[in-house]
Amino acid sequence: MNIDEYFEKLVKLVHHAKSVGLAIQELVEQRDQQLLVPLLSFRESMLTSEDENWLSGYLPIGFFAGWTRRERLAAFALTFEAQREWKRIEVRSLCEPYAKSQRLFKHAPHMFDEIRKRVNGRPDQELIDVLATTSIDGSEVYRAGNGYTKLCPYLSPEIVNWARKEWPSAPTFIRLDADRYTAEQPLQRLWESAMVPASPSWLSNFSLRKGMKDFGSYQLLDRPTSDGQAEYWDYHVKMVRRLEVCVERREENYLTMMIEELPRPDDASGLMIGRCIHLDSRDPAFTPLGEVKMQHLDLAINVYEGEDRKKRFDGSLQNGRVHDATFRTHLLRIEGIPFSSLFLFSAMFLESKVLIGEWVNDLVRPEPSTDGEKEQ
């Protein structure tokens, strides 16, 4: 076996684990003679001093008990590498356009007719009308015909529940996991409760005029906890690195805005998953903020793989078009709601509360006086 064959078999192992409903470590524990022993033997032969250093810390956990030390190190290495492959397979699957061949639509074919239609009447192949299904107890589990499916895991049910409660008549569309369908109701995930901040009332006007463009970039630095535990947590645990905000008024009555939060570009999974918010409005400049409505607001993920990670991370929304995502998908779309709700969606969808706070502080900071007189 060579390294290419190892990773080919690792992908097959992941698909097998998914098909039988086992976590990778559970499957490895079984030590199947035909499926796993050759993989484990090869991985053990490839162990390096670097593997020894970083994997030794996992030995006290107790997994793979009764195996030799090197066998356990190889098992941990294989497990982590398989989990990375699992993540790549899962994220790519989550971003696949909807198709009748997917598990959800095979078992609940009527759901395919509920896919959102574009202005030209064609389905967008990404989002389903929220009215076509029902959440179980406000969770991520949704009814699908006689069975059940789930929201895309990158969309918290708290966001959907809040949006539906605030604007029950607003056209709303959600991303369901089309590869997930079960006849029995699945267990619900325990979600961290999302805090909805107070609605901002501090923007006195909608002053960006035709041809004007604004941009902001906010970056987390690798600082010690003594400089702030929240920033340390966002950097080292959530792995967030930067928040970019670009707003532009292309016409007197058309404004568009793009926000993207970027994580570290060198994650071991080989993926950089950006959280993206896009919106537009037809209200002209100087419309009172309380009267401004968005035509639509989208929540999405942009997935960058391989070299695309560095190309996007080295770019900037400030310079206009950035490097395209390797693949992407929309998670939620809602239409005709107040512009001020943008800040609530941002606080609930984006990961770094530190960077959101810096952005909002910039927006509320008084503009410097231009008449040379001291501000009172």
C-alpha positions in Angstrom: 0.0 0.0 0.0 1.2 3.5 -0.8 0.1 6.8 0.6 -2.4 7.4 -2.3 -4.0 4.0 -1.8 -4.1 4.7 2.0 -6.2 7.9 1.5 -8.4 6.2 -1.1 -9.2 3.4 1.4 -9.7 6.1 4.1 -12.4 7.7 2.0 -14.1 4.3 1.6 -13.8 3.8 5.4 -15.6 7.1 6.0 -18.4 6.2 3.6 -18.8 2.9 5.4 -18.9 4.6 8.8 -21.6 6.9 7.5 -23.6 4.1 6.0 -23.6 2.0 9.3 -24.1 5.1 11.5 -20.9 4.7 13.5 -18.4 7.4 14.6 -14.9 6.8 13.1 -13.4 5.9 16.5 -16.1 3.3 17.1 -15.4 1.7 13.8 -11.7 1.7 14.4 -12.2 0.1 17.8 -13.9 -2.8 16.1 -10.6 -3.5 14.2 -12.2 -5.2 11.3 -9.7 -7.7 9.8 -10.4 -6.9 6.2 -11.3 -3.2 6.4 -9.1 -1.8 9.1 -6.1 -4.0 9.9 -4.3 -3.1 6.6 -5.0 0.6 7.1 -3.7 0.5 10.7 -0.6 -1.5 9.8 0.3 0.9 7.0 -0.3 4.0 9.3 1.8 2.4 12.1 4.7 1.9 9.6 4.4 5.6 8.7 4.5 7.0 12.2 7.1 9.8 12.6 8.6 11.6 15.6 6.2 14.4 15.0 3.3 12.0 15.1 4.7 10.6 18.4 4.8 14.1 19.9 1.3 15.3 19.1 -0.5 12.0 19.4 1.0 10.9 22.8 -1.2 13.4 24.5 -4.3 11.4 23.5 -3.1 8.1 25.0 -4.5 8.8 28.5 -8.1 9.1 27.0 -8.4 5.4 27.0 -9.5 4.6 23.5 -8.1 1.5 21.8 -7.3 -0.1 25.2 -5.3 -3.3 25.1 -3.4 -2.4 22.0 0.3 -1.7 21.9 1.5 1.8 22.2 2.4 2.1 18.5 -0.9 0.5 17.5 -2.8 3.1 19.6 -0.8 6.0 18.1 -1.6 4.7 14.6 -5.3 4.3 15.5 -5.5 7.9 16.8 -3.7 9.1 13.6 -6.0 7.2 11.4 -9.1 8.4 13.3 -8.1 12.0 13.0 -7.2 11.7 9.3 -10.5 9.9 8.6 -12.4 12.7 10.5 -10.8 15.3 8.3 -11.9 13.3 5.2 -15.4 13.0 6.8 -15.6 16.8 7.1 -14.5 17.3 3.5 -17.0 14.8 2.2 -19.8 16.2 4.4 -19.2 19.9 3.6 -19.0 19.2 -0.2 -22.2 17.2 0.1 -24.0 20.0 2.1 -23.2 22.4 -0.8 -24.3 20.1 -3.6 -27.2 21.6 -5.6 -30.5 19.9 -4.9 -31.3 17.0 -7.1 -34.1 14.4 -7.2 -31.6 11.6 -6.7 -30.8 12.9 -3.2 -32.1 10.9 -0.2 -34.5 13.6 1.0 -36.3 13.9 -2.3 -36.4 10.2 -2.9 -38.4 9.7 0.3 -40.3 13.0 0.2 -40.5 13.9 -3.6 -43.1 16.7 -3.0 -40.3 18.7 -1.2 -38.6 19.1 -4.6 -41.5 21.2 -5.8 -41.0 23.6 -2.8 -37.5 24.7 -3.8 -37.2 28.5 -4.1 -37.9 29.9 -7.6 -35.8 32.7 -9.1 -37.3 35.7 -10.8 -37.0 33.8 -14.1 -39.1 31.0 -12.7 -36.2 28.5 -12.5 -35.5 26.7 -9.1 -32.3 27.9 -7.4 -31.5 24.3 -6.3 -30.4 25.5 -2.9 -33.3 26.6 -0.6 -36.7 25.3 0.3 -39.7 27.4 1.3 -39.9 27.3 5.1 -43.7 27.0 4.9 -43.3 23.6 3.2 -42.1 21.9 6.4 -42.3 22.2 10.2 -39.6 22.2 12.8 -39.9 19.8 15.7 -40.1 21.8 18.9 -38.1 24.6 17.3 -35.1 22.4 16.8 -33.0 21.6 13.7 -35.1 18.5 13.0 -37.8 19.1 10.4 -40.7 17.0 9.1 -40.3 15.7 5.5 -43.3 13.7 4.3 -43.6 10.7 6.6 -40.1 11.1 8.0 -37.6 13.7 9.1 -34.6 15.7 7.9 -32.4 18.4 9.4 -31.2 21.9 8.8 -27.8 22.4 7.3 -25.6 22.3 10.4 -24.1 25.7 9.7 -27.5 27.3 10.2 -28.7 27.6 13.8 -32.4 26.9 14.3 -32.4 29.9 16.7 -31.9 32.2 13.6 -34.8 30.6 11.7 -37.1 30.6 14.8 -36.4 34.3 15.5 -36.9 35.4 11.9 -40.2 33.5 11.6 -41.4 35.0 14.9 -40.4 38.6 14.0 -41.6 38.5 10.3 -44.1 35.6 9.9 -45.3 36.9 6.5 -41.9 37.6 5.0 -40.9 35.1 2.3 -38.3 32.8 3.9 -36.3 29.9 2.6 -34.0 27.5 4.4 -31.2 25.0 3.5 -32.2 21.5 4.5 -29.7 18.6 4.4 -30.8 16.7 1.3 -28.7 13.7 2.1 -30.4 13.2 5.5 -33.7 11.5 5.8 -34.9 9.1 8.5 -38.2 7.4 9.1 -37.7 7.7 12.9 -37.4 11.1 14.6 -33.7 11.7 15.2 -32.3 13.0 18.4 -32.1 16.8 18.6 -28.8 18.6 19.0 -28.1 20.6 22.1 -27.6 24.2 20.8 -26.0 27.0 22.7 -28.7 29.6 23.4 -28.4 32.5 21.0 -28.7 36.0 22.6 -30.5 38.4 20.4 -29.1 41.9 21.0 -31.3 45.0 21.1 -32.3 46.5 17.8 -29.9 49.3 16.8 -31.5 52.7 16.7 -28.3 54.7 16.3 -28.0 55.2 12.5 -29.7 58.6 12.0 -29.7 58.4 8.2 -29.1 56.2 5.2 -26.5 58.5 3.7 -24.4 56.5 1.3 -25.0 58.1 -2.1 -24.7 56.9 -5.7 -21.2 55.9 -6.6 -20.0 55.9 -3.0 -18.5 52.8 -1.4 -17.4 51.9 2.1 -15.2 49.2 3.4 -14.1 47.9 6.8 -11.7 45.1 7.8 -11.4 43.8 11.4 -8.7 41.3 12.4 -8.1 39.1 15.4 -4.5 38.8 16.6 -2.8 36.0 18.5 -2.7 37.7 21.9 -2.4 36.2 25.4 -5.5 35.8 27.6 -4.3 38.7 29.7 -5.2 40.9 26.7 -8.8 39.6 26.7 -10.3 36.2 27.1 -13.0 36.8 24.5 -10.5 37.6 21.7 -8.3 34.6 22.8 -11.4 32.3 22.6 -12.4 33.6 19.1 -8.9 33.2 17.8 -7.8 29.8 19.3 -11.2 28.0 19.8 -13.4 29.4 17.1 -10.4 29.9 14.8 -11.7 33.2 13.4 -9.2 35.5 11.8 -10.9 38.4 10.0 -14.2 40.2 9.3 -14.7 42.2 6.1 -17.6 44.5 5.3 -18.2 46.2 2.0 -21.2 48.4 1.1 -21.8 50.2 -2.2 -24.6 52.3 -3.7 -24.5 51.5 -7.4 -27.7 53.5 -8.3 -29.7 56.2 -6.5 -32.1 53.5 -5.4 -29.9 50.5 -5.2 -27.5 49.6 -2.3 -25.7 46.3 -1.9 -23.7 45.0 1.0 -21.4 42.0 1.5 -20.0 40.7 4.8 -17.6 37.8 5.1 -16.0 36.3 8.2 -12.9 34.3 7.5 -11.4 31.6 9.7 -7.8 30.4 9.7 -6.7 29.4 6.1 -4.4 26.5 7.2 -6.9 24.2 9.0 -5.9 20.6 9.0 -9.1 19.7 7.2 -7.9 21.5 4.1 -11.0 23.7 4.2 -11.6 27.4 5.0 -15.3 27.9 5.5 -16.3 31.6 5.4 -19.6 32.8 6.8 -21.2 35.3 4.4 -24.1 37.7 4.6 -25.3 39.5 1.5 -28.2 42.0 1.2 -29.6 44.7 -1.0 -32.1 47.6 -0.7 -34.0 49.8 -3.2 -34.5 52.7 -0.7 -32.7 55.9 -1.8 -30.0 57.7 0.3 -31.2 59.7 3.3 -34.3 57.5 3.9 -34.8 57.4 7.7 -33.2 54.1 8.9 -36.5 53.0 10.5 -38.1 53.1 7.1 -35.4 51.3 5.1 -36.2 47.8 4.0 -34.0 45.1 2.4 -35.1 43.5 -0.8 -33.5 40.4 0.5 -30.9 39.1 3.0 -28.9 35.9 2.4 -26.9 33.8 4.9 -24.4 31.6 3.2 -21.1 29.7 3.5 -18.2 30.1 1.1 -16.0 27.0 1.2 -12.4 27.5 0.0 -10.3 24.3 -0.6 -6.6 23.8 -1.4 -4.9 26.8 -3.0 -8.2 28.7 -3.0 -7.8 29.3 0.7 -4.6 31.4 0.4 -5.9 33.2 -2.7 -9.0 34.3 -0.8 -7.3 35.1 2.4 -4.7 37.2 0.7 -7.4 39.1 -1.1 -9.9 41.7 0.2 -13.4 42.8 -0.5 -12.1 46.3 -0.6 -10.6 45.7 -4.0 -13.9 44.5 -5.5 -14.2 41.0 -6.6 -12.3 38.4 -4.6 -11.1 34.9 -5.4 -14.1 32.6 -5.9 -15.0 30.0 -3.4 -14.3 26.4 -4.4 -18.0 25.7 -3.7 -20.7 27.4 -1.7 -24.3 27.3 -0.7 -27.0 29.5 0.7 -28.4 28.7 4.1 -31.3 31.1 4.5 -33.0 33.8 2.5 -35.6 36.3 3.8 -37.2 39.1 1.9 -38.8 42.5 2.7 -37.6 43.0 6.3 -36.2 46.1 8.0 -32.6 47.0 7.2 -31.8 47.4 10.9 -32.3 43.6 11.4 -29.0 43.1 9.6 -27.2 43.7 12.9 -29.3 41.1 14.7 -28.6 38.5 12.0 -24.9 39.3 12.1 -24.7 38.8 15.9 -26.5 35.5 15.6 -24.8 34.1 12.5 -21.2 35.3 12.7 -18.8 33.5 15.1 -16.6 36.3 16.5 -18.5 38.6 18.9 -15.3 40.6 19.3 -15.1 41.5 15.6 -18.8 42.3 15.4 -18.3 44.6 18.4 -15.4 46.4 16.7 -17.5 46.9 13.5 -20.5 48.2 15.4 -18.3 50.5 17.4 -17.0 52.0 14.2 -20.5 52.6 13.0 -21.6 54.4 16.2 -18.4 56.4 16.6 -19.1 60.1 15.9 -17.5 61.5 12.7 -14.6 63.9 13.4 -15.4 67.6 13.3 -14.5 69.3 10.0 -14.9 72.9 11.1 -11.9 73.0 13.4 -14.1 73.6 16.5 -13.9 71.2 19.4 -17.0 68.9 19.6 -19.2 69.5 22.6 
